[in-house]
Amino acid sequence: MALRSMRKARECWNFIRALHQGPDAAPVPQKDAVKRIFSGIQPTGIPHLGNYLGAIESWDPTILRQSILDMTAALLACGINPEKSILFQQSQVSEHTQLSWILTCMVRLPRLQHLHQWKAKTAKEKHNGTVGLLTYPVLQAADILLYKSTHVPVGEDQVQHMELVQDLAQSFNKKYGEFFPVPKSILTSMKKVKSLRDPSAKMSKSDPDKLATVRITDSPEEIVQKFRKAMTDFTSEVTYEPASRGGVSNLVAIHAAVAGLPVEEVVRRSAGMDTARYKLVVADAVIEKFAPIKSEIEKLKMNKDHLEKVLQVGSARAKELAYPVCQEVKKLVGFL
Ligand SMILES: Nc1ncnc2c1ncn2[C@@H]1O[C@H](COP(=O)(O)OC(=O)[C@@H](N)Cc2c[nH]c3ccccc23)[C@@H](O)[C@H]1O
């Protein structure tokens, strides 16, 4: 079982999506011919705006088990279709940790110690981070490479981890012959949704300031309250100037993304409005976007058997893809 020994017990939650081919097709994507898209999210809470638009503090196992099902419900409600994508629980596919060990032997300690997330998280934990936390990005590399993924949709905070994945794929190929595609990150225009309370920081599930993060299951009242309290500046006009007006620009970017409009159009439509009123307009747009997702989550959560079945089927399909790749890797390195 891949238990992610980060500050909280984190099992990683992954879904993979094979485009232009069914999961039964050849698992080795040809250069530029086939895209295989892979991504992941930790089931440590309800996804927030950042996760949506753009992922062991002695966690009780019962809570973790429940969070896994809640995250499944949330991902399905957000539109992940298990007929098209393979939605699965990483810890059900043991090949992830097997490949991770092989990759761990190919990376030098300082490479991991210099990663921003390790530095930031371990600083918060008074430099008492576990080895699991340190090697977590290698497990993430195994998640991606195990499916010979070509594209990985992530937020900006994962770019450095993606560089490690690319380096590991290249080093492996150099040593054992061309085997892994070098996967590319897919960054959307919302690659970094900022905290509503501090536009210099990213919106994060673990932010201690509850007003900083909008969860997709928040009630309309909570959403209004969070946007009302969002940090802006002393200029009342609505403009998009991310470098000098981070707060209001974050609101404009969120508004444009949830309304499916270009930023310029959103700014044009808010001409003459002051930021106080504009915050309520953005809150309304977010409420409208999340309403159907929220009700779908509630519906799905009532059917635990269905959620468990989706995961069971997904994990079996993922295993079918992972097993032969892992066997090939073992042959290449001499384990078999
Ligand atoms: N404020 C934000 N703005 C924009 N995007 C954001 C914001 N906050 C989070 N994200 C993105 O959401 C995804 C899931 O976040 P996690 O922290 O669970 O994400 C994580 O902790 C990963 N280690 C999970 C993982 C494990 N294996 C993988 C393989 C491929 C891709 C991802 C993974 C991520 O894409 C993250 O970049």
The ligand as an SDF file (V2000), in Angstrom:
LIG
                    3D

 37 41  0  0  0  0  0  0  0  0999 V2000
   -4.1160   27.1150   -6.2350 N   0  0  0  0  0  0  0  0  0  0  0  0
   -4.0240   26.2610   -7.2580 C   0  0  0  0  0  0  0  0  0  0  0  0
   -4.1670   26.7020   -8.5330 N   0  0  0  0  0  0  0  0  0  0  0  0
   -4.1060   25.8470   -9.5880 C   0  0  0  0  0  0  0  0  0  0  0  0
   -3.9090   24.5140   -9.4510 N   0  0  0  0  0  0  0  0  0  0  0  0
   -3.7630   24.0280   -8.2000 C   0  0  0  0  0  0  0  0  0  0  0  0
   -3.8110   24.8580   -7.0490 C   0  0  0  0  0  0  0  0  0  0  0  0
   -3.6360   24.0770   -5.9490 N   0  0  0  0  0  0  0  0  0  0  0  0
   -3.4810   22.8080   -6.4000 C   0  0  0  0  0  0  0  0  0  0  0  0
   -3.5710   22.7750   -7.7450 N   0  0  0  0  0  0  0  0  0  0  0  0
   -3.4360   21.5980   -8.6310 C   0  0  0  0  0  0  0  0  0  0  0  0
   -4.4320   20.6380   -8.2830 O   0  0  0  0  0  0  0  0  0  0  0  0
   -3.9300   19.3190   -8.5060 C   0  0  0  0  0  0  0  0  0  0  0  0
   -4.1150   18.4590   -7.2560 C   0  0  0  0  0  0  0  0  0  0  0  0
   -3.4180   19.0420   -6.1570 O   0  0  0  0  0  0  0  0  0  0  0  0
   -2.6850   18.1610   -5.0620 P   0  0  0  0  0  0  0  0  0  0  0  0
   -2.0260   19.0810   -4.0980 O   0  0  0  0  0  0  0  0  0  0  0  0
   -3.6150   17.1330   -4.5240 O   0  0  0  0  0  0  0  0  0  0  0  0
   -1.5730   17.4520   -5.9870 O   0  0  0  0  0  0  0  0  0  0  0  0
   -0.5310   16.7310   -5.4790 C   0  0  0  0  0  0  0  0  0  0  0  0
   -0.2050   16.7160   -4.3150 O   0  0  0  0  0  0  0  0  0  0  0  0
    0.1630   15.8430   -6.4780 C   0  0  0  0  0  0  0  0  0  0  0  0
    1.4200   15.4250   -5.9050 N   0  0  0  0  0  0  0  0  0  0  0  0
   -0.7710   14.6880   -6.8070 C   0  0  0  0  0  0  0  0  0  0  0  0
   -0.1570   13.6650   -7.7130 C   0  0  0  0  0  0  0  0  0  0  0  0
    0.3360   12.4610   -7.3510 C   0  0  0  0  0  0  0  0  0  0  0  0
    0.7550   11.7950   -8.4310 N   0  0  0  0  0  0  0  0  0  0  0  0
    0.5670   12.5530   -9.5310 C   0  0  0  0  0  0  0  0  0  0  0  0
    0.8440   12.3160  -10.8760 C   0  0  0  0  0  0  0  0  0  0  0  0
    0.5140   13.3150  -11.7890 C   0  0  0  0  0  0  0  0  0  0  0  0
   -0.0550   14.5230  -11.3990 C   0  0  0  0  0  0  0  0  0  0  0  0
   -0.3410   14.7730  -10.0420 C   0  0  0  0  0  0  0  0  0  0  0  0
   -0.0130   13.7760   -9.1240 C   0  0  0  0  0  0  0  0  0  0  0  0
   -2.4490   19.4710   -8.8920 C   0  0  0  0  0  0  0  0  0  0  0  0
   -2.3230   19.4370  -10.3030 O   0  0  0  0  0  0  0  0  0  0  0  0
   -2.1020   20.8650   -8.3910 C   0  0  0  0  0  0  0  0  0  0  0  0
   -1.0380   21.4530   -9.1290 O   0  0  0  0  0  0  0  0  0  0  0  0
  1  2  1  0
  2  3  1  0
  2  7  2  0
  3  4  2  0
  4  5  1  0
  5  6  2  0
  6  7  1  0
  6 10  1  0
  7  8  1  0
  8  9  2  0
  9 10  1  0
 10 11  1  0
 11 12  1  0
 11 36  1  0
 12 13  1  0
 13 14  1  0
 13 34  1  0
 14 15  1  0
 15 16  1  0
 16 17  2  0
 16 18  1  0
 16 19  1  0
 19 20  1  0
 20 21  2  0
 20 22  1  0
 22 23  1  0
 22 24  1  0
 24 25  1  0
 25 26  2  0
 25 33  1  0
 26 27  1  0
 27 28  1  0
 28 29  1  0
 28 33  2  0
 29 30  2  0
 30 31  1  0
 31 32  2  0
 32 33  1  0
 34 35  1  0
 34 36  1  0
 36 37  1  0
M  END
$$$$
